[in-house]
Amino acid sequence: MIVTLLWVTLLIISLEVRQTVSNISNFTYVEKVKYGENILPHVWNSIVYDDGTIVLRVVHEDLGSNKLKSNETISNTTICLQNSLSLRILYPNGTVIEQDVDLGIQSLNYCISKLDVNSDFYDPIKLYALNTNYVLITYYNATNELDNSTYSFWGMIVDWNGNKYRPINFGATIFSMRNKNIICRNINPDKGFLRLSTSSKAIKWGQYIM
């Protein structure tokens, strides 16, 4: 079951893979690690690099945590995942490297929720492609998870070998989809990345050197 689901999910991005991986028309991959009985892997999102390398984020549901929420009103709008960042690096020659990284961040970042009835599901963790071999991960930290005013927005750079680098505190924020953070590589990737943040009160931008 695990292999079949991952194979089907990967086929969804097969058109993108065919554009970047030479001599591969259909790409299949068998996960090396099992993450629990009846826990299926899902390809959640992907980022693509200039050299054709694709980095996938694979997620695994935390069945125990979601069972605890079964009697809560948010149970229909929140899905909690296992607390690990699972990356799959797909190189242009077809090689796949698995990296499971413990970011050491609060578990609130691994719960995908609807912040209100009319919104889409919101994932606190975002991935951004930097220059080759590096991924920027953004997430939240809170001194009181029940109080939106205690949240701050953070970033962490992870390389394709699973090494973590010093976290970046982007500053206080409100945990809301209405606060937009736009991050992109500098036109010269060696110069790092740019961040534009907007809220109801201000627009800010900054450059971050790696």
Residue pairs with C-beta under 8 A, 6 or more apart in sequence:
1 38
1 40
2 31
2 34
2 39
2 40
2 41
3 30
3 31
5 40
5 41
5 42
6 29
6 30
6 31
6 40
6 41
6 43
6 58
7 28
7 29
9 41
9 42
9 43
10 17
10 27
10 28
10 29
10 43
11 26
11 27
12 43
13 43
13 46
13 54
13 56
14 26
14 27
16 46
16 48
16 54
17 24
17 27
17 54
17 90
18 24
18 25
20 48
20 52
20 53
20 54
20 92
21 27
21 52
21 90
21 92
21 93
21 94
22 92
22 93
23 94
24 94
27 90
27 94
29 88
29 96
31 41
31 58
31 98
32 98
33 98
33 100
35 41
35 60
35 82
36 60
36 63
38 63
39 60
39 61
39 63
39 82
40 60
40 61
41 58
41 59
41 60
41 86
42 58
42 59
42 60
43 56
43 57
43 58
44 56
44 57
44 58
44 59
44 123
45 56
45 57
45 127
46 54
46 55
46 56
46 57
47 54
47 55
47 127
47 128
47 129
47 135
48 54
48 55
48 129
49 55
49 129
49 132
50 132
51 92
51 132
52 92
53 89
53 90
53 91
53 92
53 132
54 89
54 90
55 87
55 88
55 89
55 90
55 127
55 129
55 135
55 160
56 87
56 88
56 90
57 85
57 86
57 87
57 125
57 127
58 86
58 87
58 88
59 81
59 82
59 86
60 81
60 82
60 86
61 79
61 80
61 81
61 82
62 80
62 81
62 82
62 83
62 110
65 80
65 107
66 75
66 79
66 80
69 75
69 78
69 80
74 113
77 113
77 114
77 121
78 111
78 112
78 113
78 114
79 111
79 112
79 113
79 121
80 107
80 110
80 111
80 112
81 110
81 111
81 112
82 110
83 102
83 107
83 110
84 100
84 101
84 102
84 103
85 100
85 101
85 102
85 103
85 125
85 137
85 158
86 98
86 99
86 100
86 101
87 98
87 99
87 100
87 101
87 135
87 158
87 160
87 162
88 96
88 97
88 98
88 99
89 96
89 97
89 99
89 160
90 96
91 97
97 160
99 160
99 161
99 162
100 162
101 158
101 162
101 164
103 109
103 137
103 139
103 156
103 158
103 164
104 164
105 139
105 141
105 154
105 156
106 140
106 141
106 142
106 145
108 124
108 140
108 142
108 145
109 124
109 125
109 139
109 140
110 124
110 125
111 124
112 121
112 122
112 123
113 121
113 122
114 120
114 121
114 122
115 122
115 176
115 177
119 177
120 177
122 177
124 139
124 140
124 175
125 137
125 138
125 139
126 137
126 138
126 139
126 181
126 183
127 135
127 136
127 137
128 135
128 136
128 137
128 138
128 183
128 184
128 185
128 193
129 135
129 136
129 185
130 136
130 157
130 185
130 189
130 192
130 193
130 210
131 185
131 189
131 190
131 210
132 189
133 159
133 160
134 157
134 158
134 159
134 160
134 210
135 157
135 158
135 159
135 160
136 155
136 156
136 157
136 183
136 193
137 155
137 156
137 157
137 158
138 153
138 154
138 155
138 156
138 170
138 181
138 183
139 154
139 155
139 156
140 151
140 152
140 153
140 154
140 173
140 175
141 151
141 152
141 154
142 150
142 151
142 152
142 175
143 150
144 150
148 174
148 175
148 176
149 174
151 172
151 173
151 174
151 175
152 169
152 170
152 171
152 172
152 173
153 169
153 170
153 171
153 172
153 173
153 181
153 197
154 167
154 168
154 169
154 170
155 167
155 168
155 170
155 208
156 164
156 165
156 166
156 167
156 168
157 164
157 165
157 168
157 210
158 164
158 165
159 165
168 208
170 181
170 195
170 197
173 179
173 197
173 199
174 199
178 199
178 200
179 197
179 198
179 199
180 196
180 197
180 198
181 195
181 196
181 197
182 195
182 196
182 197
182 198
183 193
183 194
183 195
183 196
184 193
184 194
185 192
185 193
185 194
186 192
186 193
186 194
186 207
190 210
191 207
191 209
192 207
192 208
192 209
192 210
193 207
193 208
193 210
194 205
194 206
194 207
194 208
195 205
195 206
195 207
195 208
196 203
196 204
196 205
197 203
197 204
197 205
198 204
